[in-house]
Amino acid sequence: MTNTWAGSAGLHPGRPVYGGAIGAATPHAHHSVQVIVALSGELVLASGSGEEFVCRAAVVRAAFEGELARAYAATSTDEMWRALERAHILSQSWAWPHIRAHWHMFRLAVRCRDRTETVGQLVRIAVAGPGSLTGRVPRGNTGRTRVGLLTPMPVPEDLARTLGGEPASV
């Protein structure tokens, strides 16, 4: 695969578009769904674990959906919580994904028989949508009950890049 990108980009209502040859890219994630089509030849895509896929077209799910998938594939509840916390950080600016993050946290809290977390997630489900719509969300907050509802927290470096910013400590 070449490292050269050669093409043109444009902004259309609701979507940016790039057409042309693409080169190698370092591992990264997207905050929105990406649709990739090879007009000639093949695409070689790699998963986070380095597994390569050869195809002519692909739909690359958003980083948020990837974290949800990681939570459901996890083998321990600690891994599940960590993935859901990351999904929560990614979702905060958008009402529906933000509510979904708390819904999945609620389901895991019930599964873990954690009453405090279950009640806390019910409260968060109720306020997540309005918080996102009004912009009143604490940057980096993991969404867990043990963290204050409006407590900002540092955003992990990789998530900060996905969200289009620099890591920030609070």
Secondary structure, 3 states (H helix, E strand, C coil): CCCCCEEEEEEECCEEEEEEECCCCCCCCCCCCEEEECCCCCEEEECCCCCEEEECEEEECCHHHHHHHHHHHCCCHHHHHHHHHHHHHHHCCCHHHHHHHHHHHHHHHHHCCCHHHHHHHHHHHHHHHHHHHHCCCCCCCCCCCCCCCCCCCCCCHHHHHHCCCCCCCC
